[in-house]
Each structure stands twice: as structure tokens, then as C-alpha cells.
């Protein structure tokens, strides 16, 4: 597994060195997640997905410093791997939410049927994810990452000191997030809320990467972004649950099972209703002086 063994980073360190450090650490994180999956450990698929996202975030953060086409190709491969792990993770979260939000007013047999359906889907999706993670394509991706992390191809501007470049890169990520978050209203479409969540995640990852040099300043940004991400993540989980349950309700209706369809409808509306307080909490936190 690749690890960073170089000198400690300072404000005077060329930012290109931080690029290499981020790639080395990101590659090691992905390798560790893959090993978790090979051992059958809990949360392994999620960790593979997170590792891919963090690497993609770093490649995006440093995109103006990277030379050649390698970064775009890596981002595409990492996106494909993350997507292959997405369905299993989503179903795992949805099943947990349904179990958590079901009440004594819901028909227990219907709830058991719903959870069984989600669990079967989860097991199948997890098997497909594991197959992709173990594939030759993923093995080659890790090899490519290891090779590139040793000597990434960079532009001349990557020789500038971290203290000069990183604040600009971090501020750019924050500005993009703020521009989208400023547009959010309680009635804004789900997809727009999800986009702001992704932007908050980028700020968090950018701040985490920058913290090795910028210290407390970046850590504070990461902490704040994590709070936004947490709230918006809960919001997205309820949106995903509502969509999945609506799909099951449509299937139940087609099969003529009106009672199951009714239970699914109740659960769907419950998750839709859960969005409102989360939106209000986010807007209150975001606009707090």
C-alpha cells in the first residue's frame, strides 16, 4: 500500500508536493477500503465509494495545476467505481430508515415485506459492487493511481508555494458552494438541495486536504462544511427513501395489492415530510450571523 514518507509540509512547500501527497494518501485510502471488502468487513462498500469521491475531489481541487489528460481519465474511472457501489449503499441506508421510521400504526407484515424486498435488492447490489471492485479494471485503476502518485504530471504553476495557492483554491470551492446555497428556499427542488450537498462535500474535502498546510483556518472550514453536509445528507437520504418507496408502491399497485400500496404511500409521505425540518435547520445554520 502506498504511503507518504516525505518531509512535513509547510507554507513554503511547492503546491505540487501537496498534490502528490494527496494522491498518495487517497490511493492508500482506496486500497484500504478494497482490502476491507475482500475481508468481508462491514461498511467496506461505502468506504470504497468515499475513497473514490475524495480522490475525485482532490483532482478537481488541483485541476488547474495538472498537466495532460490523466486527471480527467482518472476522474472518470473513479466515478464509475463509485457509481458501481452506489446502489448497495443507498439501499442499505433506505432499509435502515424504513426500519427506524416505521411505527405501530403500520401493518407489521407489510413493513416486513418491504424490508425483505429492500434487503434482497441490497444483497444483489452488494454482490454486483463486490464484483466490480474485484475486477481487473479496478486492479488496473489502483496500479495507475500508484504510478501517477509517484510523479504526477504538473504544470509550471505547481511550483508556487502552498501558502500562495491553497487559500485561493479553498476560497474558490467555498464561493461555488455559497453561490448555490444562497439560492435555496424551503420550496426548492430536491435535486438542487442535493447539488448543494455535493458542493459542501467538496469544500470539506478541499479543507481537509489543505489543513496539512493551512492548519486551524482550514480545519474550521472543514468543520463547518461537515455540519452542512450532515444535514443535507440526512435530507438526501429521506429523498432517496421516498423515491424508492414510491417505486415499490407503483409495483404493488400494478400487482393489485392495494393494502401494501397504502402502507408504502404512508411511509413515502413520512419521508417527504422529514425534509421540511432539515431544510429549515440548514437554512437557519447557513444564514446564522
C-alpha positions, 0 to 999 in steps of 0.5 A, a space after each residue: 500500500 502506498 504511503 507518504 514518507 516525505 518531509 512535513 509540509 509547510 507554507 513554503 512547500 511547492 503546491 505540487 508536493 501537496 498534490 502528490 501527497 494527496 494522491 498518495 494518501 487517497 490511493 492508500 485510502 482506496 486500497 484500504 477500503 478494497 482490502 476491507 471488502 475482500 475481508 468481508 468487513 462491514 461498511 467496506 462498500 461505502 468506504 470504497 465509494 468515499 475513497 473514490 469521491 475524495 480522490 475525485 475531489 482532490 483532482 478537481 481541487 488541483 485541476 488547474 495545476 495538472 498537466 495532460 489528460 490523466 486527471 480527467 481519465 482518472 476522474 472518470 474511472 473513479 466515478 464509475 467505481 463509485 457509481 458501481 457501489 452506489 446502489 448497495 449503499 443507498 439501499 442499505 441506508 433506505 432499509 435502515 430508515 424504513 426500519 427506524 421510521 416505521 411505527 405501530 400504526 403500520 401493518 407489521 407484515 407489510 413493513 416486513 415485506 418491504 424490508 425483505 424486498 429492500 434487503 434482497 435488492 441490497 444483497 444483489 447490489 452488494 454482490 454486483 459492487 463486490 464484483 466490480 471492485 474485484 475486477 481487473 479494471 479496478 486492479 488496473 485503476 489502483 496500479 495507475 493511481 500508484 504510478 501517477 502518485 509517484 510523479 504526477 504530471 504538473 504544470 509550471 504553476 505547481 511550483 508556487 508555494 502552498 501558502 500562495 495557492 491553497 487559500 485561493 483554491 479553498 476560497 474558490 470551492 467555498 464561493 461555488 458552494 455559497 453561490 448555490 446555497 444562497 439560492 435555496 428556499 424551503 420550496 426548492 427542488 430536491 435535486 438542487 438541495 442535493 447539488 448543494 450537498 455535493 458542493 459542501 462535500 467538496 469544500 470539506 474535502 478541499 479543507 481537509 486536504 489543505 489543513 496539512 498546510 493551512 492548519 486551524 483556518 482550514 480545519 474550521 472550514 472543514 468543520 463547518 462544511 461537515 455540519 452542512 453536509 450532515 444535514 443535507 445528507 440526512 435530507 438526501 437520504 429521506 429523498 432517496 427513501 421516498 423515491 424508492 418507496 414510491 417505486 415499490 408502491 407503483 409495483 404493488 399497485 400494478 400487482 393489485 395489492 392495494 393494502 401494501 400500496 397504502 402502507 408504502 404511500 404512508 411511509 413515502 409521505 413520512 419521508 417527504 415530510 422529514 425534509 421540511 425540518 432539515 431544510 429549515 435547520 440548514 437554512 437557519 445554520 447557513 444564514 446564522 450571523 
